[in-house]
Amino acid sequence: MDNAKLKWVYLVILSVIWGSSFILIKHALVGLTATQVGALRIVITAIFLFSVGLKKVKLIKRSQWKWIFWTAMAGSLFPVFLFAIAQEQLDSSVASMLNSLTPLNTLVFGMLFFGVMVTKRQVLGVVIGLIGALVLVFAGAEFNPSHNYWFGAFVLFATIGYGLNVNIIKKYLNDLNALAIVTGNFVIIVIPALTILAFTGFFSDILQNEAMQTAMCYVAVLSLFGTAIAKVIYSRLVQISSPIFASSVTYTMPVVAIFWGVFFGEQLSVYQLLGGIIILAGVYLVNKRSKKSEA
């Protein structure tokens, strides 16, 4: 299959996997703290990746390791903790809609630091997307006053990390094997994550706590599909398309996430849905130029 078709296949697969990740995080938080969810997600993912991709690490040149480090920080280490913290207060469907800010931050930071040229339409898209995020947050604060919607800032910071990550991969690691990139990321962050996990008391409590054991199963599924497999696919998608196209996976992720959220009893107001639609309208405007260039 040629790259023009393959990129759409990857986009659909990622939409399903990552759209389901938010509800898995929510269920994992029932038995684990946000810090434990984030650290355990990294550790389990590292085990999966090392079993299949450790030999690929030798493909990484010495000069590329600094970029592997930054993609590990921006795209893997910090986001897994930020999303877990955010979902202590936010419903999974709301977190997924805020995650749609990723293409906007991909453009903004691509323009600021990576020499990406932008159009007036794309700038307008960024503004519209931010307005949608504000509508989503403030409408949610009124609809669910028991939730602290300022925790949406953690999702915003995670999307900034994702935006930096995709630009770094495209500019500095585009010729490197996708599995090598992701495995290299986890070579760097697995020890810090394991250390954090140990300090939370996870290892002393897990054998006696049934709720933690159940939560760990959710994290295992999340780690295998939502992190290990999805990150390899995503790195490859960035390489065969563009940063903006790759980050537009957030178009369809919220649809999957909202489905699971409603299925498990979450409620959304009309204004929250409106905010999500406004964000996606902004994403559409941001992505429109790249569609023309990639046709």
C-alpha positions in Angstrom: 0.0 0.0 0.0 1.4 3.4 -0.9 1.9 6.1 1.7 -1.0 8.2 0.5 -3.4 5.4 1.4 -1.4 4.0 4.4 -1.5 7.3 6.3 -5.3 7.2 6.3 -5.2 3.6 7.6 -2.9 4.6 10.4 -5.1 7.6 11.2 -8.2 5.4 11.7 -6.3 2.9 13.8 -4.9 5.7 16.1 -8.3 7.3 16.4 -9.8 4.1 17.8 -6.9 3.3 20.1 -6.3 6.8 21.5 -10.0 7.6 21.6 -10.4 4.6 23.9 -7.4 5.6 26.1 -9.3 8.3 28.1 -11.9 5.9 29.5 -9.1 3.4 30.4 -7.3 6.1 32.3 -10.6 7.0 34.2 -11.1 3.3 35.2 -7.4 3.0 36.2 -7.8 6.0 38.5 -10.4 4.1 40.6 -7.7 1.9 42.2 -4.5 3.9 41.5 -3.3 7.5 42.1 -2.6 9.7 39.0 1.2 9.4 39.7 0.9 5.6 39.8 -1.1 5.5 36.6 1.5 7.6 34.8 4.6 5.8 36.1 3.1 2.3 35.7 2.0 3.1 32.2 5.6 4.0 31.3 7.1 0.9 33.0 4.7 -1.6 31.4 5.1 0.1 28.0 8.9 -0.2 28.3 8.6 -3.9 29.0 6.5 -4.4 25.9 8.8 -2.3 23.7 12.1 -3.7 25.0 10.8 -7.2 24.2 10.4 -6.3 20.5 12.4 -3.2 19.8 15.6 -3.1 21.9 17.7 -4.3 19.0 16.5 -1.3 17.0 18.0 1.1 19.5 21.4 0.6 17.9 20.1 2.3 14.8 20.1 5.6 16.7 23.2 7.7 16.0 25.0 9.4 18.8 24.0 12.8 17.3 20.3 11.8 17.4 20.1 10.9 21.1 19.6 14.5 22.2 16.5 14.6 20.0 15.4 11.2 21.3 15.7 12.7 24.8 13.5 15.7 24.0 10.9 13.6 22.3 10.9 11.3 25.3 10.2 14.3 27.7 7.7 16.1 25.5 5.9 13.2 24.0 6.0 10.5 26.6 7.1 11.3 30.1 5.2 14.4 31.0 2.0 13.8 29.1 1.2 10.5 30.7 1.3 12.1 34.1 -0.5 15.3 33.0 -3.5 13.4 31.5 -3.8 11.2 34.6 -3.8 14.3 36.9 -6.3 16.1 34.6 -8.8 13.1 34.7 -8.9 13.2 38.4 -11.3 16.1 37.8 -12.3 15.9 34.2 -14.5 13.4 32.4 -12.8 11.3 29.8 -14.8 12.9 26.9 -13.9 16.4 28.0 -10.2 15.5 28.2 -10.4 14.1 24.7 -11.9 17.2 23.3 -9.3 19.4 25.0 -6.7 17.1 23.5 -7.9 18.3 20.1 -5.7 21.4 20.8 -2.7 19.2 19.7 -2.7 20.2 16.0 -3.0 23.9 17.0 0.0 23.6 19.3 1.8 21.6 16.6 1.4 24.6 14.3 2.2 27.3 16.8 5.4 25.7 18.0 6.3 24.6 14.5 6.1 28.3 13.5 8.0 29.6 16.6 10.8 27.1 16.7 11.0 24.9 13.6 10.5 27.4 10.7 7.1 26.1 9.7 5.3 28.7 7.4 1.7 29.5 8.3 -1.2 31.2 6.5 -3.7 33.6 7.9 -6.3 30.9 7.7 -4.2 28.7 10.0 -3.7 31.6 12.5 -7.5 32.0 12.5 -7.9 28.3 13.2 -5.6 28.6 16.2 -7.7 31.5 17.6 -11.0 29.7 17.0 -9.6 26.5 18.6 -8.6 28.4 21.7 -12.1 30.0 21.9 -13.6 26.5 21.7 -11.4 25.4 24.5 -12.5 28.3 26.7 -16.2 27.6 25.9 -15.7 23.9 26.8 -14.0 24.7 30.1 -16.3 27.4 31.3 -19.5 25.5 30.2 -18.2 22.4 32.0 -17.5 24.4 35.2 -21.2 25.5 35.2 -22.6 22.1 34.2 -20.5 20.1 36.6 -19.7 22.5 39.5 -18.2 19.6 41.5 -15.4 19.2 39.0 -12.4 21.5 38.9 -12.2 22.5 35.2 -8.9 24.4 35.8 -7.5 20.9 35.6 -7.9 21.3 31.9 -4.6 23.3 32.0 -2.9 19.9 32.5 -4.3 18.7 29.2 -3.2 22.0 27.5 0.4 21.4 28.8 0.3 17.9 27.5 -0.8 19.0 24.0 2.1 21.5 24.0 4.4 18.6 24.6 2.8 16.6 21.8 3.1 19.6 19.5 6.8 19.8 20.2 7.3 16.1 19.9 5.8 15.8 16.4 7.8 18.7 15.1 11.1 17.3 16.5 10.4 13.9 14.9 9.6 15.4 11.6 12.6 17.7 11.5 15.4 15.7 13.2 14.3 12.1 13.2 12.4 11.6 10.0 14.9 9.1 8.6 15.0 6.9 11.8 13.1 3.7 12.2 9.8 4.5 14.1 10.3 1.6 16.5 13.8 2.8 17.3 12.5 6.2 18.1 9.8 5.0 20.5 12.0 2.3 22.2 14.8 4.9 22.6 12.3 7.2 24.3 11.5 4.5 26.9 15.2 3.6 27.4 15.5 7.2 28.7 12.4 7.4 30.9 11.8 3.9 32.3 14.3 4.3 35.2 12.8 7.7 36.4 9.3 6.2 36.1 10.3 3.0 38.0 11.8 5.2 40.7 8.6 7.3 41.0 6.5 4.2 41.1 8.5 2.8 44.0 8.2 6.0 46.0 4.4 5.9 45.7 4.3 2.6 47.7 2.9 0.7 44.7 5.0 -2.4 45.2 4.2 -2.7 48.9 0.4 -2.4 48.3 -0.4 -4.1 45.0 -0.5 -7.7 46.4 -3.0 -6.8 49.1 -5.2 -4.4 47.2 -7.8 -5.8 44.8 -8.8 -2.4 43.4 -5.2 -1.7 42.5 -4.9 -5.1 40.8 -8.0 -4.4 38.7 -6.7 -0.9 37.9 -3.4 -2.4 36.8 -5.2 -4.5 34.2 -6.6 -1.3 32.7 -3.1 0.3 32.7 -1.7 -2.8 31.0 -4.2 -2.5 28.1 -3.6 1.2 27.9 0.2 0.7 27.9 0.2 -2.0 25.2 -2.2 -0.4 22.8 -2.5 3.3 23.8 1.2 3.8 24.3 3.5 1.1 22.8 1.7 0.2 19.6 0.1 3.6 19.0 3.4 5.5 19.4 5.2 3.3 16.9 2.3 3.8 14.4 2.2 7.6 15.2 5.9 8.0 14.6 5.6 6.3 11.3 2.6 8.4 10.4 4.6 11.6 11.0 7.3 10.3 8.7 5.0 9.5 5.8 2.8 12.6 6.1 3.2 16.0 7.8 3.2 17.1 11.4 -0.2 18.8 11.0 -1.8 15.8 9.2 -0.5 13.4 11.8 -1.8 15.5 14.7 -5.2 15.7 13.1 -5.9 12.3 14.6 -7.6 14.4 17.2 -10.5 15.0 14.7 -12.0 11.5 15.3 -10.5 10.7 18.7 -13.2 12.7 20.6 -16.0 10.8 18.8 -14.6 7.5 20.1 -14.0 9.0 23.5 -17.5 10.5 23.8 -19.0 7.2 22.8 -17.2 5.4 25.7 -17.9 8.3 28.1 -21.7 8.2 27.4 -21.6 4.4 27.5 -20.2 4.5 31.0 -22.5 7.2 32.3 -20.7 10.5 31.7 -22.9 13.5 30.9 -22.1 16.4 28.6 -24.0 19.7 28.2 -24.9 21.1 24.8 -22.5 24.0 25.4 -19.6 21.5 26.1 -20.3 19.8 22.8 -20.4 23.2 21.1 -17.0 24.0 22.5 -15.7 20.7 21.2 -17.1 21.4 17.7 -15.5 24.9 17.8 -12.2 23.4 18.6 -12.5 20.9 15.7 -13.5 23.8 13.4 -10.2 25.5 14.3 -8.3 22.3 13.7 -9.9 22.0 10.3 -8.7 25.5 9.3 -5.2 24.7 10.6 -5.0 21.5 8.7 -6.6 22.8 5.4 -3.3 24.0 3.9 -1.5 20.7 4.4 -4.3 18.8 2.8 -3.7 20.7 -0.4 0.0 20.1 -0.3 -0.3 16.4 0.4 -2.9 15.6 -2.2 
